[in-house]
Amino acid sequence: MQTRRIPVVVGAVLLVGYALALFHHTVFAVGGSDSSGYLNAARLFASGQTTAPIRGVVRLELPPDFDPVFIPLGFTRSWRPGTMAPSYPPGFPLHMAGVALLGGWEKAPFYVSPIAALGCLALTYALGRALHLSRGFALAATVLLAFAPPFVFLAVQPMSDVPATFWALAAIYAADRSHSRESTPWAATAGAAFAMGVLVRPTNVVLLVPLLIALPNWRKAWVSFAAAGLPFAVFFLAYNRSAFGSASTSGYGAILAGGMAWANFPERARHYGYWIARLLSPFVPLGWMALAGDRRAPPRDRALLLTWFLGFFLFYSFYGPYEAWWYTRFLLPGLPALVLGAVVLTRDLVFESGRPRSRAAIAGAAVLFVVALAFEVNFHRRERDYKFYKGERLYPDACEMARRRLPPRSIVLSMQMSGALHYYTEITYAMWNWLMPDRFGELRASTESRGYRWYALLAPFEAAEVRKNLPGDWREIDRVGDVALWELPPVPR
């Protein structure tokens, strides 16, 4: 076997092993806000609809001011009375719906993220080669992305982060190919990939700056880029019009705008900087930053890799949610630029005029790679984040318990479980966090007089709040793991 083919063979073997590990640890359950929102939206889109009736309001014949009480996580009010629409962008649910129509709903939609993860690794390697990395260095960048904790954690979940990363990589790679080959078809491919990425996650729009750098500087390329993206933009506007009554309104826009503030920047930037260094080792972000001064790397390559990650880092440093390490998932579409930038710098430190400076330089690069990989692997070993699927099994199990135990005319108070209840059951649910004691008393009297019974399906953090804010003789009647089913006996007449 030729020596230069060894990295290719090693990479293929590693990719197969990695794929098997991903599929083994994939989450096959509809859970909290994000996963339930995406799967419920996917099933809605597969039926040819963009809105759905608000189950509790319709069944209980309640006025519109009760709408929020009966809208589950992942949905918001639509413009039509008594209906709701998905809060999240349509791109990822459309992926899931398309796959489900081919492979069924039991498992197929849950494979979208792990398959996208494999695509990310292939594109990272290909882009590394396009940036003139050797096979070994391109493979090193791919491995660092493959084991990055936020990448692994999201690759096994039905979440949009890894698909958004895939489309970001596809857009950048196609734009780079368009530049190197002076090809308008590649420019059109970049435009379509960019537009699909925006459908999956609208904040992928920050890729316009690195795409401007990556695309060739001639009009025909940009016309092709824009023309290929235009149908996706038209679809997005039409979807917003159908779901929210206005092309300029979206459920995601309200969520995002409500979390943005200038005051967030210092704390969020420190948080993301700390966790990126801790999860990937300090060498990766430091190497990416030092790339700015690397005169051996072409200016275009440096500008591309620096603006790519920096755009996502700056944008999300103004965004509200950030508390846990896994909020670094917001930066995932820019993470390939981070690892590629660090590896490009390492190459230029080790090689000069295509030859290694010394054996010590090669050994030093190998040590840096091993240390960075050790940071990632050690985090997985300690946190066991790839075992996330075990905890998510509670959602369908708890819903099955409720479906089995409750009589037909039941109303189930929930919040964390609301999206799963909508997906797995036909139970009438209500969001306890939208009810106050006086309003609950009014609603309870009205529904119990018509033969309805009240229950609650609650995670541990919810039980105390429900019993405090919605008083009554609550009694636990069953549980699955730490999710408890509660009963509220009717008020004696």
N, C-alpha and C positions, 0 to 999 in steps of 0.2 A: 504493500500500500504506500502511495506517495505521501511524504511527510506533510505536504500542504493540505492533503485531504483529511488528515486526522481530526482537525477541529470540526469539519462538516459531519463526519461519522459520529464523533462524540456528541455533537449538538443534536443530531437526529435521535440518538439513543436517549439522551437526557430529555428531549421533548416528549418522546413516547412515555417514558417513566413519569414525567411531570403530568402529562395528560391523565394517566391512570390514577395518579394521586388526587388530582383535582376532581375527577368524576366520582371517586370514592367518597370524598368529603363534601360533595355538593349538597346544599340545602334543598330538600324537596318539600318545603312547607311554606304556606302563606302565614306570615307573622304579623309584625307591628305595622306602623304607619307606612313605611316605604314599600316593603314587599307586598303588603295587602293592597296598597294603592295601585301599584303597577299591575298586579295580577287581576284585580277587579276591573281595572281599565282595559286590560287586554281582552278579557272576556266580553266586556261591553262592546269594544270595537269589533270583535269577531262576529258579534250579532248584527253589525251594521249600524250601531247607535253611537252617539256621542254623549248622550245624557241618559239618566235612569230615574224612575220615580223614587221619591224618598219613602222608603218602605213603611216606616212607622206613621208618618203623616197621612199617607193614603189609607192605610188600614184602619187607623183610629179616627179618621175624618177630622183632623185638627186644622186650625187656621195657620197661615203662613208664618206667624211669629214663632211657631214651634219648630220650624224647619231645622235650625242648628242642633236641636236636641236629638234629632234622628238621622243626622248625616254622619257616617263613619269616618274614621281616619283615612286620609288619602283622597277625600272628596270635598267639594265646596258647593255652594248654591249655584245653580244654573240660572239663566235669565227667564226660563219658563217656570211659572208657579208650580210648586210641588215636585220639582225635579232637581237633580244634582249632577255635577260633572266632575271628572277627575281633576285633582289639584295639580298633578304632575304633567310635564310635557308629554306629547303623544308618541315620541319616537321610540322609546324603549318598550312600552306596551305593544306598539305595532310589531316590533321584532318578535315579541313573545306570542302574539296572536298568530302571526304568520307561521311560526314554528309549530304551534299547537294545532293549527289546521292540517298540518302535514303529519305530525306525530302524536296527536292527542294531548289532552290536558293533564294527564297524571304526572308526567315527568318532562316532556319535551320543552315546555317554556323555561324550566329551571336550568336547562343546558345552555341558554343563550350566553350567560356571563362566563362560564368556563371555556366555551368555544371562542368567545371574544378574547379571552385571556391568551389562548394559544395563538390567535391571530396577532395579538400585541407583540408576543415574543418573536414571531416570524418577521414582523415589520421592523422591530427594533434591530434585529440582526441585519436585515436588508438595508435599513437606513444607515447603520454603522458602516457597512461596506460602501455605501454611496458617499459617505463622509471620509473615505479613503482609510478606514481602519482595516488592519489585517484580519484574517479569519479569527485568530485567537483573541484579539482585542474586541472585535464585534461580539464574539461569544461571551466574553467577560461582561460586557455591558448588558447583554441579554440575561445572563444568569443573575446579575445584581437586580435587575427589574423583576425577574421571576420570583425571587425570594424576598423582595421588599414587603414588609408586613402589611401595609395598607393594600397592596396589590393582591396578595394571597387572601387576605381577609374578605375582600370584596369579590374576588374571582369565584368564590364558592356560593355567593348569595345572589338572589334575584333582585339585584340593584343595578342602577344605571351607570355607576362609576367606571367599570371596566369597559362596557360598550362605548362610553363616551371617549375613553382613552384610545380604544381601537380606531374610532373614526378620526380622532386627532392625528394619530400616527399615519393613517391612510392618506389624509389630506396633505400632510407635510411630505410624506414620501412621494406622492404623485406630483406635487409641486416641484420637488427636487428633480424628479425624472424629467419633468417638462423643461426645466432649466438646462439640464445636461444634454438633453437630446433635441432641444428646440422643437418640442412636440405640443401641438394644440390638443390632441386627444388626452394626453396626460394632464394638461391644464384643466380640461373639462372634468376629468376624473377627480382632480383635486377639488373643484367646485362642488361636485356632487357629494363627495365625502365630507367636505366642510359643512354643507347644508344639512346632511343627515346627522352629523354630530350636533349641530345646533338644535335639530328636532329632538334629539336624545337629551341634550342638556344645553339650554340657551346660552349659558355662560361660556360655552366653547367659541362664542363670537370673538373672544380675546385672541384667538388664533389668527385673526386677520393681519396682525402686525408681522408675525414670523412668516405667514404665507406671502405677504407683500415682498418680503426679503427672498423667499425661496423661489417664487415664480420668476420666469424670465421677464426682463423689462421691455416688453413690446406689447402693443395694443391687442393684437390678435389673441394672445394668451389670456389676457384679462377679460376679453369679451367671451372667450370660451368658458373661462372659469365662472363668470357671472351668469351666462346663459344656462349652464348645467345646474347651477344652484337655484335658478328662478322658479322652476316647478315646485321645489320643496318649500320655498317661501310662500308661493301662492297657496299650496296645500295648508300650510300653517295658519295663514290668515283665514282661509275658509273654515278650518277646524275651529278656530277661536270664535268665528261668527256663529257657527252652529252650536257650540257648547256654551258660549257666554254672551251671545247677542251682539258682539262687536269684534271686528277683526283685530283691534288694538288691545283687547282685554284677554288675559289668561289667568288661570288659577295660580300658575307658578310665579308670575310677575308680582302678584300681591304678596306671596310668601317671601320672595327675595327682597323686594323693596322694603318690607317691614323690618328686615334684619340688617339693613345697611346703615352705617353711621361713621362719620369721620373719627369720632372718639374711640371707636373700636380698634383703630390701627395699631397703636403701640403694643397693647397687650396681645392681640392676635398675632402680630408679626413675631413677637418673642416666642409665643407658644408654638407656632409652626416651625420657626427656626430651631427651637430646642428639640422638638420631636423628630424633625427630619434628621438632625445630627444623631439623635439617640437611636433611631430605627435603622438608618443606613450607614452609620458611623460618621464622624466629623469629616473624614477624608472626602466623601462624596460631595457635600455642599461646598466645602472649601475648594475642591478641585474645579467644580463648576464655576465658582466665582473667580478663581485664578485664571480661568480660560480667557477672561477679558484682556489679560496682558500677554497672552500666548501669541507671539508674532509669527510662529511657524504655522499656525492654523490659518487658513484663508479667512479674510475679514468677513466674507459672507457666511461661512460656517459658524464663526463665533457669534455674529449678530443673530443668526437663526436660533442657535441653542440658548443663548442668553435671554432673548426676548420671549421665547417659547415658555420657559418655566416661570420667568419673572412676571409675565402677564397674569398667570393664575395665582401666584403668590401674592401679588399686590391686590388683586381684586378681592380675594377671600380674606385678606387681612382687614378689610372693612366690614366683613360679614359677621353677624352676631354669634351663631353657634360655633363653639370651638373647644368645649371643655375636656374631652377625652382624646387619647392618642389617635383613635380611628377617625376623628374629624379631618385628619390629613388626607382622607379620601377625596376631599374637594380638590386637592392638588394633583390627583392622579393623572389627569390628561396632560399635565406638564412634566410628570416624573420621568418619562423617557429622555427628555432633554437634559435633566439633571444628571442621570447616570452616563449618558453619552458625552456630555460636556466634561465630566470628570475623567472619563476614559480617553477622550481626545487629548486632554492636557497630559495625562500620564504617558501616552504614546510619544508626544513631542518632547517630554522630559527624558525618555529612555532612548529614542532614536534620533539620529541626525543624518540627513542625506540618505535615508533608507537603511542605515546600519545602526546596530545598538552601540551606545556610547561605551558600555563596559558590561561585564558579567554582573557586576555589583548593581548596575542600574536595572538590569532585567530582574535580578533577585529582589530588589527593592519594590519594583512594580508588582511582582508576585506576592510579596508580603502585604502590600496595601490591599490587593484584591482579597486575599485570605482574611485579613482583619475585617474588611467591610462585610464580607460574606458571613463571617463569624458573628458580627453584630446582629445580622438579620436572623440567622439560624438560632442563635441563643435566645432572641426574643420569642421566636416561635416555640422553642422548647420550654421557656418559662411560662408564657401566657397561654399556650395551646389554643391560639386563636383559630387555627384551622379546624378545630372541633366544634365550631359554632353550630353545626347542624344538630348536635345532640339537644341543645336547649330549645331550638325552634320546633322540635317535635311536640312540645307542649301545646302549641296552638291548635293543630287539628285534633289532638287528643282531648283537649278541654272543650272544643266545640262539639265533638262527638258525645262527650259526657252530657253537655247541656241538651243536645238534641234528643238523647235517649231518656233523660230524666224529666224533662219539662212537659207539661200538658200543652195542648194546641194554643190556647188563649193565654200565652205568657208574654211578658215584657221583661227583657233582660237589661239591667243597667250594666254598662261596661264603658271602657274607653280604650285601654290597651288592646283588648280583644275584639273591638268593634269591627275592624276591617276583616278579620278572620271569620267572625260570625256572619258577615255579609257574604263572604265567599263560600264558606262550607255549609251554611244552613239557610233555612227559610224563616228563622226565628225573628221576631220583632225585637230590636235592640234600641236602647236609648243611651245617650252620652251623659253620664252623671255629672261631668264637669261643666255642663251647661245648665244645670238645675240648682236652684236655691230652695231652702225649705218651704217657703210659701208657695212657690210655683209647683214644686213636687207634690205638695199636699193637694193643690187644685187638680193636677193631672191624675194623681192617684185616686182621688174621689170620683173623678169623671170616668176613669177606665174600670175601676173595681165595680162600679154600679152596672157596668155592661158585662161583667163576668170575667174580666182579665185579672191575672195574678202577677205580682211583681217578684222578680228575682234579680240576682247580680252575679256576674262572672268576673272575678277580680284577681289581679296580680297583687302580691303583698303590699306594694306601695300605695295601692288604691283603697284597700279595705278600710283603713282608719279614716280616710277622708270621706268615704261614702257614709260610714256609720256616724260620723260627726255632722256632716252637712245635710244628710237625708235621714232624719231620725225615724226610728221604728224598731220593732222587736226582731232585728235581723238574726237569722239562725243559719249557721253553716250546715249544709246537708250533704256535700260531697266535695271531693277535690282530686285533681291530677297534679302530681308534683306540688308546686307551691301556688298553683292557681285554684282558687276555691269557688264553689258554687253556693250562693247564699239564697235564702228564702225569706220573704217578708209576708207574714200572715196578714190576710185582709183585715181592715178595720171592722170590728163588730157593728152590725146595724142595730 
